C-alpha cells in the first residue's frame, strides 16, 4: 500500500486515467470493427466511409499515448489494403 500522499494521489489518478484510456481503446476498436464488418459484407462504399472515421481515431489514440505509433500504422495499412482489394 502507498505510504506517501503523492503515491496515494498517483494511485487515484492512475485509476481515473485507466477508465478514460479504456474508453478510448474501446472506441478505436469499435471503429475498426465497423470497417471489418463492411469488408465482410463486401460493401466498398461503407468500408471507405468507415475508413475515413478510423484514421483520425487511430491518430488521436497515438497522440494520447493509448496506442503505439507502429501499431496504429500497421492497422491502418492492413485495413487500407483490404478496402482497396474490394474494388
URPEFEN-V187781 format. One line per field, one symbol per residue. ss: DSSP state (H for helix, E for strand, C for the rest). psi: psi as a letter, one per 40 degrees, with the letter a starting at -180 (. if undefined). A space follows every 10 residues. Layout:
BEGIN
ss=???
psi=???
END
This chain:
BEGIN
ss=CCCCHHHHHH HHHHHHHHHH HHHHHHHHHH HHHHHHHHHH HCCHHHHHHH HHHHHHHHHH HHHHCCCCHH HHHHHHHHHH HHHHHHC
psi=iididddddd dddddddddd dddddddddd dddddddddd eehddddddd dddddddddd dddeedhidd dddddddddd dddded.
END
